């Protein structure tokens, strides 16, 4: 934080706490995902909207979920509390200050989009069999994480 910026004690505590990530599994073969350099922690807290924070953390969860999938499965999202079913995640975005958007298809191949307020965010990641016509599974999580890293490099003062 710049010395000329004023922040509250609550903002200082939040800034110190947000980059933390702790995961524990009963199975020793699984380990918590790493946070990519520049992802989640580089931009000052005061400049990130709730949507951007949620988006960045969801990217990490999706990427780590996909890392454990075999070549026969792809990541999908189950709708909790809704009869809508599942969405094969093919894209994700955010709209400041508070909207997260998921793009994809349902199991019948129908184009689907979910627009959700961050206060209502409740995501269930599922492994769906990949589409039969697809040669290899599509891994959106790795592409999303790469986009975050690229965006961070573009924003950093060293890049200019």
C-alpha positions in Angstrom: 0.0 0.0 0.0 1.2 3.5 -0.8 2.0 5.7 2.2 -0.4 8.4 1.0 -3.4 6.0 0.9 -5.6 5.8 4.0 -7.1 2.6 5.0 -9.1 1.3 8.0 -8.0 -1.3 10.4 -10.6 -3.7 8.9 -9.1 -3.1 5.4 -5.6 -3.9 6.7 -6.8 -7.1 8.3 -8.7 -8.1 5.1 -5.6 -7.4 3.0 -3.5 -9.6 5.2 -6.1 -12.4 5.3 -7.3 -12.6 1.7 -4.3 -14.2 0.0 -4.3 -17.1 2.4 -5.4 -20.5 1.1 -5.6 -23.6 3.2 -6.9 -27.0 2.1 -6.6 -30.3 4.0 -7.6 -33.7 2.5 -8.1 -37.1 4.1 -6.3 -38.7 1.1 -2.6 -38.0 1.2 -2.3 -38.4 -2.5 -4.2 -35.1 -3.0 -2.7 -31.7 -2.1 -4.0 -28.2 -2.1 -3.6 -26.2 -5.2 -0.9 -23.5 -5.6 -1.8 -19.9 -6.2 -0.2 -18.8 -9.5 2.3 -15.9 -9.3 0.4 -12.7 -9.7 -3.0 -14.3 -9.3 -5.2 -13.1 -6.4 -2.5 -11.3 -4.4 -0.9 -8.6 -6.6 -3.6 -6.1 -7.1 -4.4 -3.9 -4.1 -7.5 -5.0 -2.2 -9.1 -1.6 -2.5 -8.9 -1.9 -6.3 -10.6 -5.3 -6.6 -14.4 -5.6 -6.7 -16.2 -8.5 -4.9 -16.8 -9.9 -8.4 -13.1 -9.9 -9.3 -12.2 -11.6 -6.0 -14.8 -14.3 -6.5 -13.8 -14.8 -10.1 -10.1 -15.2 -9.3 -10.7 -17.7 -6.5 -13.2 -19.7 -8.6 -10.6 -19.9 -11.4 -8.2 -21.6 -8.9 -10.8 -24.0 -7.7 -11.8 -25.0 -11.2 -8.2 -25.4 -12.3 -7.4 -27.6 -9.3 -10.6 -29.7 -9.8 -9.6 -30.3 -13.4 -6.1 -31.3 -12.4 -7.6 -34.4 -10.7 -9.8 -35.4 -13.7 -8.9 -38.2 -16.1 -9.2 -37.7 -19.9 -12.7 -39.0 -20.0 -14.2 -36.2 -17.9 -14.6 -32.4 -18.0 -15.6 -29.9 -15.3 -19.2 -29.0 -14.9 -21.2 -27.0 -12.4 -24.2 -28.3 -10.6 -27.0 -25.8 -9.7 -27.7 -26.0 -6.1 -31.3 -25.4 -4.9 -32.6 -25.4 -8.5 -34.1 -28.0 -10.9 -31.9 -26.6 -13.7 -29.4 -29.5 -13.5 -25.8 -29.0 -14.6 -23.7 -26.7 -16.8 -20.6 -27.9 -18.6 -18.3 -24.9 -17.9 -16.9 -23.5 -21.1 -16.3 -20.0 -20.0 -16.5 -17.7 -17.0 -16.4 -14.0 -16.4 -17.3 -11.2 -14.0 -19.0 -7.8 -14.3 -17.9 -5.3 -11.7 -18.8 -4.8 -9.0 -20.7 -7.9 -8.1 -21.7 -10.2 -10.9 -20.2 -13.6 -11.9 -21.1 -15.2 -15.2 -20.7 -18.9 -16.2 -21.1 -19.9 -19.9 -21.5 -23.4 -21.2 -23.9 -26.1 -22.3 -26.2 -28.5 -20.4 -26.0 -32.3 -20.8 -28.3 -32.1 -23.9 -25.9 -29.6 -25.5 -28.2 -26.6 -25.1 -26.3 -23.3 -24.7 -26.6 -22.1 -21.1 -25.5 -19.0 -19.2 -25.7 -18.3 -15.5 -25.5 -14.7 -14.2 -25.2 -14.7 -10.5 -24.7 -12.0 -7.8 -21.6 -12.7 -5.6 -23.8 -12.7 -2.5 -25.7 -15.7 -3.9 -22.6 -17.5 -5.2 -22.9 -21.3 -4.4 -21.0 -23.5 -6.9 -20.9 -27.3 -7.0 -18.1 -28.6 -9.3 -18.9 -31.9 -10.9 -17.0 -34.3 -13.2 -19.1 -35.0 -16.4 -18.1 -37.5 -19.1 -16.5 -35.5 -21.9 -18.5 -35.0 -25.1 -18.2 -38.1 -27.3 -17.2 -36.1 -30.4 -14.5 -34.2 -28.5 -11.1 -35.8 -29.1 -9.7 -34.7 -25.8 -11.2 -33.1 -22.7 -11.4 -29.3 -22.6 -9.7 -27.8 -19.6 -11.1 -24.3 -19.0 -9.5 -23.9 -15.5 -6.0 -23.9 -16.9 -7.0 -21.3 -19.6 -8.7 -19.1 -17.0 -5.6 -19.2 -14.7 -3.3 -18.4 -17.6 -5.5 -15.4 -18.5 -5.3 -14.1 -14.9 -1.5 -14.4 -15.0 -1.3 -12.6 -18.4 -3.6 -9.8 -17.1 -1.5 -9.4 -14.0 1.7 -9.1 -16.1 0.0 -6.5 -18.3 -1.0 -4.4 -15.2 2.3 -4.7 -13.4 4.7 -1.6 -13.4 7.6 -3.8 -14.5 5.7 -4.7 -17.8 5.7 -1.0 -18.9 
